[in-house]
Amino acid sequence: MKAHPSSPVDTSTLKLDFEDNALARALFGEQNQNLKLLEQHLGVHAGVKGNRLTLTGPLPDVQLAAEICRQLYDLLRSGYPIYPHDAEYAIRILSSEPSVRLKDIFLDTVYITSGKRVVTPKSLAQKEYIDAMRKYDIVFGIGPAGTGKTYLAMAMAVSALVKEEVLRIILARPAVEAGERLGFLPGDLYEKVNPYLRPLYDALYDMMNFERATKLIQRGVIEVAPLAFMRGRTLNDSFVILDEAQNSTSEQMKMFLTRLGFGSKAVITGDITQIDLPEGKPSGLIEARRIMEGIPGIRFVYFSKKDVIRHRLVQEIIHAYEKVDAEKRRAH
């Protein structure tokens, strides 16, 4: 691949030649869809003739677009397929951190089913989160919905189980949310708690075959339970995930963190902007952050709207609500 600036360094036009025609087509995307994303996000014009790409626009944007294309092409040469969402993640990552190598993020692989099914990080925070779960025994993932906090924790848990690094997976959630209390819900206990635990089952079934997951649950190798069920237990050789931890009380959080036994890891996820506890009841997640941040062996990883790995409009929705919340705070 060769770059040909059309005039001195200050020029706003840059030509890139990609040696492999098939990889160039994959880089540009079907009907040049990936290039259209560059134009949309960076305000550059991308013209294609054969395997030559011409970028035109403000110099910093042209340089950024060229770097994104170079790194995506490098990923393709490594055998990593580029889809429109990958191009969008790449634009997002390099727009905020131009010095980052996409290879360090996209080629970091979590194997979750005998080496055949894989999950890879799609943002800097996700990469940091995976690295933290590998290195630390207690990891907190804090940030908005859609950033992959629970999904990646589940992938790491299943991977650890497959590789026999742990003997079981325990998935827990506070069972009091959105103002509802278990005593006022219809049905037996299973029917009462199941709606709260459904998202954990959904993530689990996305990781492994339904029948296999069901058998592991029946054998107790994988346990999905309300947070209250953790009381009085010691969890050895386990990968334990506490989801929606912002809705745990201070007492519940302390109880959960002190369950951890030998050979175990705990990952605590939550969004401190979405607390459903009764008025005046402090969040155990917020208190834990205040008390434990900085303790060696415990790692906090923070996600923002930039890390949302869902439909691009989800980012816009989060941003809109953040603006409203900021205006409310100013008004008070």
C-alpha positions in Angstrom: 0.0 0.0 0.0 1.4 3.4 -1.0 0.3 6.9 -0.1 0.7 9.7 -2.7 0.2 13.2 -1.3 -0.9 15.3 -4.3 1.1 18.4 -3.0 3.1 19.5 0.1 2.3 18.4 3.6 -0.5 20.9 4.1 -2.6 19.4 1.3 -6.2 18.3 1.9 -6.1 15.5 -0.7 -4.4 12.1 -0.2 -4.3 9.1 -2.5 -3.9 5.5 -1.1 -3.0 2.5 -3.3 -3.9 -0.9 -1.9 -1.9 -3.8 -3.5 -4.5 -6.6 -3.1 -7.6 -5.9 -5.1 -9.8 -8.4 -3.2 -8.7 -6.8 0.2 -9.3 -3.3 -1.2 -12.8 -4.3 -2.2 -13.4 -5.7 1.3 -12.0 -2.5 2.8 -14.3 -0.3 0.8 -17.3 -2.4 1.6 -20.2 -3.6 -0.5 -21.3 -0.6 -2.6 -18.5 1.4 -0.8 -20.5 1.2 2.4 -17.4 1.5 4.6 -16.2 4.6 2.7 -19.7 6.2 3.1 -19.3 5.8 6.9 -16.0 7.7 6.6 -17.6 10.5 4.7 -20.5 10.6 7.1 -18.5 10.7 10.3 -15.4 12.6 9.3 -16.7 15.0 6.6 -14.2 13.8 3.9 -14.9 12.8 0.4 -13.8 9.3 -0.6 -13.3 8.6 -4.3 -12.4 5.1 -5.7 -10.8 4.1 -8.9 -9.7 0.5 -9.0 -7.7 -0.1 -5.9 -6.8 3.6 -5.5 -8.6 5.6 -2.8 -8.6 9.4 -3.0 -9.5 11.3 0.2 -10.3 14.9 0.1 -11.3 17.3 2.9 -9.8 19.3 5.8 -6.2 18.1 6.4 -6.7 16.6 9.9 -9.8 14.7 8.8 -8.1 13.4 5.7 -5.1 12.2 7.7 -7.4 10.5 10.2 -9.4 8.8 7.4 -6.2 7.6 5.8 -5.0 6.1 9.1 -8.3 4.3 9.7 -8.1 2.8 6.2 -4.5 1.7 6.6 -5.3 0.0 9.9 -8.4 -1.7 8.6 -6.5 -2.9 5.6 -3.9 -4.3 7.9 -6.6 -6.1 9.8 -7.9 -7.6 6.6 -4.4 -8.8 5.7 -4.3 -10.5 9.1 -7.5 -12.4 8.2 -9.9 -10.3 10.2 -13.1 -9.7 8.2 -14.3 -6.1 8.1 -18.0 -5.4 8.3 -19.7 -2.0 8.4 -20.0 -2.1 12.2 -16.3 -2.8 12.5 -15.6 0.3 10.3 -17.8 2.3 12.5 -16.1 1.1 15.7 -12.7 1.8 14.1 -13.7 5.4 13.3 -15.0 5.9 16.8 -11.8 4.5 18.4 -9.3 6.3 16.3 -11.2 9.6 16.4 -10.8 9.7 20.2 -7.4 7.9 20.4 -5.4 8.4 17.1 -2.3 6.6 18.5 -4.2 3.3 19.1 -3.5 0.2 17.0 -6.7 -1.5 16.0 -4.9 -4.8 15.9 -4.4 -4.7 19.6 -8.1 -4.4 20.2 -9.8 -6.4 17.4 -7.4 -9.3 17.3 -7.7 -9.9 21.1 -9.8 -13.0 21.2 -11.9 -14.7 23.9 -12.5 -18.3 22.9 -15.8 -19.5 24.4 -16.6 -22.9 22.9 -13.7 -25.2 22.4 -11.9 -22.6 20.3 -14.6 -22.4 17.6 -16.8 -19.5 18.9 -15.0 -16.2 19.6 -15.7 -12.8 21.1 -13.5 -9.8 20.5 -13.5 -6.3 22.1 -14.8 -3.5 19.9 -13.6 -0.4 21.9 -10.7 0.7 24.1 -12.7 0.3 27.2 -13.8 -3.2 26.2 -10.1 -4.2 25.6 -9.2 -2.7 29.0 -12.1 -4.6 30.6 -11.0 -8.0 29.2 -7.4 -7.4 30.2 -8.6 -6.5 33.7 -10.7 -9.7 34.0 -7.6 -11.7 33.0 -5.3 -10.1 35.6 -7.5 -9.2 38.6 -9.7 -11.3 40.9 -12.3 -8.5 41.4 -13.3 -6.2 38.5 -16.0 -3.6 38.4 -17.4 -2.6 35.0 -19.3 0.7 35.3 -21.1 2.5 32.5 -24.3 2.8 30.4 -26.3 0.0 28.8 -25.1 -1.5 25.5 -21.4 -1.2 26.3 -20.9 -5.0 26.6 -20.2 -5.1 30.4 -22.3 -8.2 31.0 -21.8 -9.9 27.7 -18.0 -9.7 27.9 -18.0 -10.9 31.5 -20.2 -13.8 30.4 -17.8 -14.6 27.6 -14.8 -14.6 30.0 -16.7 -16.8 32.4 -17.7 -19.4 29.8 -14.1 -19.3 28.4 -12.7 -20.0 32.0 -15.2 -22.9 32.4 -14.3 -24.4 29.0 -10.6 -24.2 29.8 -11.3 -25.7 33.3 -9.8 -22.6 35.0 -13.0 -22.6 37.2 -15.4 -25.4 38.2 -18.6 -23.3 37.9 -20.2 -20.0 36.9 -22.5 -18.1 39.2 -24.7 -15.3 37.7 -26.5 -13.1 40.1 -28.8 -10.0 40.0 -30.6 -8.0 42.6 -34.2 -9.1 42.3 -35.8 -5.8 43.2 -35.9 -3.3 40.3 -38.1 -0.6 38.8 -40.1 -0.2 42.1 -41.3 -3.8 42.1 -40.9 -6.0 45.2 -40.9 -9.8 45.1 -43.8 -10.0 47.6 -46.1 -8.2 45.3 -45.3 -10.3 42.2 -47.6 -13.2 41.3 -46.6 -16.9 41.3 -44.0 -19.0 43.1 -40.5 -18.0 43.8 -39.1 -19.2 40.4 -41.8 -17.3 38.5 -41.1 -14.2 40.6 -37.4 -14.0 40.1 -37.2 -15.3 36.5 -38.1 -12.0 34.8 -35.2 -10.3 36.6 -32.7 -13.1 35.6 -33.9 -13.4 32.0 -31.2 -11.1 30.5 -28.5 -13.3 32.1 -30.1 -16.4 30.5 -30.2 -14.6 27.2 -26.5 -13.7 27.3 -25.6 -17.3 28.4 -27.6 -18.9 25.6 -25.9 -16.6 23.1 -22.5 -18.1 24.3 -23.3 -21.8 24.1 -25.7 -24.3 22.8 -29.1 -24.2 24.6 -29.1 -27.9 25.5 -25.6 -27.8 26.8 -26.3 -24.7 28.9 -29.5 -26.3 30.3 -27.6 -29.4 31.3 -24.9 -27.4 33.0 -27.6 -25.4 34.9 -29.4 -28.7 35.9 -26.0 -30.1 37.2 -25.3 -26.9 39.1 -22.2 -26.1 37.1 -23.9 -22.8 36.0 -26.1 -21.2 38.5 -28.4 -18.2 37.8 -29.9 -16.7 41.0 -31.1 -13.6 42.8 -28.3 -11.8 44.7 -30.1 -12.7 48.0 -29.3 -16.4 47.4 -25.6 -15.7 47.9 -25.9 -15.1 51.6 -24.0 -17.4 53.9 -22.1 -19.1 51.1 -18.4 -19.3 50.2 -17.7 -19.5 46.5 -14.6 -21.4 45.6 -13.2 -22.1 42.1 -16.0 -20.0 40.6 -16.4 -17.2 38.1 -19.1 -15.0 39.7 -20.9 -12.2 37.9 -23.1 -9.6 39.7 -25.1 -7.8 37.1 -27.1 -4.6 37.6 -25.1 -4.0 40.7 -26.3 -0.4 41.0 -29.5 -1.8 42.4 -27.8 -3.6 45.2 -27.9 -2.1 48.7 -24.7 -1.4 50.7 -25.4 -4.5 52.8 -26.0 -6.7 49.7 -22.8 -5.5 48.1 -20.7 -6.2 51.2 -22.3 -9.6 51.5 -21.6 -10.4 47.9 -17.9 -9.3 47.9 -17.2 -11.3 51.1 -18.5 -14.5 49.5 -15.4 -14.8 47.3 -13.3 -17.9 48.0 -10.1 -19.5 46.7 -9.6 -19.8 43.0 -12.5 -17.4 42.2 -13.1 -14.3 40.2 -15.9 -11.7 40.7 -17.0 -9.3 38.1 -19.5 -6.6 39.1 -21.3 -4.6 36.5 -23.7 -1.7 36.7 -24.9 1.7 35.4 -24.9 4.3 38.2 -27.2 6.5 36.2 -30.0 3.9 36.3 -30.6 3.2 40.0 -34.0 1.7 40.8 -33.6 1.5 44.6 -36.2 3.3 46.8 -35.7 7.0 47.5 -33.0 7.5 50.2 -31.5 4.0 49.8 -27.9 4.3 48.8 -26.5 2.2 46.0 -24.0 -0.5 47.0 -22.2 0.0 43.7 -21.6 3.7 44.3 -20.5 3.0 47.9 -18.1 0.2 46.8 -16.5 2.6 44.3 -15.9 5.2 47.0 -14.5 2.6 49.5 -12.5 0.3 47.3 -11.2 2.3 44.3 -7.4 2.2 44.6 -7.2 -1.1 46.6 -4.5 -3.3 44.9 -6.0 -6.4 43.3 -9.4 -4.7 42.6 -9.8 -3.0 39.2 -12.5 -0.4 38.1 -13.1 0.0 34.4 -15.4 2.8 33.2 -17.4 2.8 30.0 -19.0 5.8 28.3 -21.5 6.4 25.5 -18.5 6.1 23.1 -18.4 2.4 24.0 -22.0 1.6 23.2 -22.0 -1.4 20.8 -25.5 -1.2 19.6 -27.4 0.7 16.9 -25.7 4.0 16.5 -29.0 5.8 17.6 -28.5 4.3 21.1 -25.5 6.6 21.4 -27.6 9.6 20.4 -30.3 8.6 22.8 -27.9 8.3 25.7 -26.4 11.7 24.8 -29.9 13.3 24.7 -30.7 12.0 28.1 -27.4 13.1 29.5 -28.1 16.7 28.3 -31.5 16.7 30.0 -30.0 15.4 33.2 -27.3 18.1 33.1 -29.9 20.8 32.6 -31.9 19.5 35.6 -28.8 19.6 37.8 -28.1 23.1 36.7 -31.7 24.1 37.4 -31.3 22.9 41.0 
